[in-house]
């Protein structure tokens, strides 16, 4: 059982690291993704994003869409450095 839990935790860590690497390659992300990273509700995130900022992170309005600028988001969360899943 412990082996299964450790393997699942490792898989989860790898999945999170892969998603963060994917985010780092994109200039913006959707409000829902930013809300998940910030640990806030979708509704609160949209409420703040409509004002042009999400926790101090710039939000761009493109037509009717709201896009959160990824680099400042990751910096604000302390996730701007690469994540190593191999213990480094």
C-alpha positions, 0 to 999 in steps of 0.5 A, spaced: 500 500 500 505 504 501 508 503 495 502 505 491 501 511 495 509 513 493 508 511 486 501 516 486 505 521 489 511 521 484 506 521 478 502 527 481 509 531 482 511 529 475 504 531 472 504 538 476 511 539 474 509 538 467 503 542 467 508 548 470 513 547 464 507 547 459 505 554 463 512 557 462 512 556 455 505 560 454 505 568 455 498 567 458 493 563 461 485 563 462 482 565 469 480 558 471 487 556 471 490 562 475 484 561 480 486 554 481 494 556 482 492 561 487 487 557 490 481 561 489 474 560 486 473 561 479 467 567 481 472 571 485 478 570 480 473 573 474 471 578 479 478 581 480 480 579 473 475 584 470 478 590 474 484 588 470 488 585 475 488 578 479 492 579 486 497 584 483 498 580 476 496 583 470 490 581 466 489 582 459 482 583 455 482 580 448 475 581 445 471 578 450 476 574 453 480 575 459 487 572 459 492 572 465 499 574 464 503 567 466 510 570 468 508 575 473 503 570 476 508 564 477 513 570 480 508 572 485 507 564 487 514 563 487 514 558 482 518 561 477 524 557 478 524 550 474 521 544 478 526 538 479 522 531 480 528 527 481 530 530 488 535 536 485 
